[in-house]
């Protein structure tokens, strides 16, 4: 009985050691995946910033256009007298 328990314990220890031996390679692979994820996220954030800048430029152009149109509309309207 004691030898069976010992064999079982040795077998479990061998399994644990095997798993522990695989751990450094798994950590290295995970580090590579994290590095790749960072590169992809950096590229996406840069693209998003670029799109934001383009959007802000377009908004500025549209704003100036609206201001110009409002000025033209006001030129065509009769002037109001100031109340005293």
C-alpha positions as CSV (number, residue, x, y, z in Angstrom):
1,X,0.0,0.0,0.0
2,X,2.7,2.4,0.9
3,X,4.5,1.8,-2.4
4,X,1.3,2.5,-4.4
5,X,0.9,5.8,-2.5
6,X,4.5,6.6,-3.2
7,X,4.2,5.8,-6.9
8,X,1.1,8.0,-7.1
9,X,2.8,10.9,-5.4
10,X,5.9,10.6,-7.6
11,X,3.6,10.5,-10.7
12,X,1.8,13.7,-9.5
13,X,5.1,15.4,-8.8
14,X,6.4,14.5,-12.3
15,X,3.2,16.0,-13.8
16,X,3.7,19.2,-11.8
17,X,7.4,19.4,-12.8
18,X,6.4,19.0,-16.5
19,X,3.9,21.8,-16.2
20,X,6.4,24.0,-14.4
21,X,9.0,23.3,-17.1
22,X,6.6,24.5,-19.8
23,X,5.9,27.7,-17.8
24,X,8.9,29.8,-19.1
25,X,8.0,29.1,-22.7
26,X,4.3,30.0,-22.1
27,X,5.4,33.3,-20.4
28,X,7.6,34.1,-23.3
29,X,4.8,33.5,-25.7
30,X,2.5,35.7,-23.6
31,X,5.1,38.4,-23.6
32,X,5.2,38.3,-27.4
33,X,1.4,38.5,-27.7
34,X,1.3,41.5,-25.4
35,X,4.0,43.2,-27.4
36,X,2.1,42.6,-30.6
37,X,-1.1,43.9,-29.0
38,X,0.7,47.1,-27.9
39,X,1.9,47.6,-31.5
40,X,-1.6,47.1,-32.9
41,X,-3.2,49.4,-30.3
42,X,-0.6,52.1,-31.0
43,X,-1.3,52.0,-34.7
44,X,-5.1,52.1,-34.1
45,X,-4.8,55.0,-31.7
46,X,-2.6,56.9,-34.1
47,X,-5.2,56.3,-36.9
48,X,-8.0,57.5,-34.6
49,X,-6.1,60.7,-33.7
50,X,-5.5,61.4,-37.4
51,X,-9.3,60.9,-38.1
52,X,-10.1,63.2,-35.2
53,X,-7.8,65.9,-36.6
54,X,-9.4,65.6,-40.0
55,X,-12.9,65.8,-38.4
56,X,-11.9,68.9,-36.4
57,X,-10.6,70.6,-39.6
58,X,-13.8,69.8,-41.4
59,X,-15.8,71.2,-38.5
60,X,-13.7,74.4,-38.6
61,X,-14.4,74.8,-42.4
62,X,-18.1,74.2,-41.9
63,X,-18.2,76.7,-39.0
64,X,-16.5,79.4,-41.0
65,X,-19.0,78.7,-43.9
66,X,-21.9,79.0,-41.5
67,X,-20.6,82.3,-40.1
68,X,-20.2,83.6,-43.6
69,X,-23.7,82.6,-44.6
70,X,-25.2,84.2,-41.5
71,X,-23.3,87.4,-42.2
72,X,-24.8,87.4,-45.8
73,X,-28.3,86.8,-44.4
74,X,-27.9,89.7,-41.9
75,X,-26.7,92.1,-44.7
76,X,-30.0,91.5,-46.6
77,X,-32.2,92.3,-43.6
78,X,-33.2,95.8,-42.6
79,X,-31.4,97.2,-39.6
80,X,-33.3,97.3,-36.4
81,X,-33.6,100.5,-34.4
82,X,-32.2,100.4,-30.9
83,X,-34.7,100.9,-28.2
84,X,-34.0,103.6,-25.7
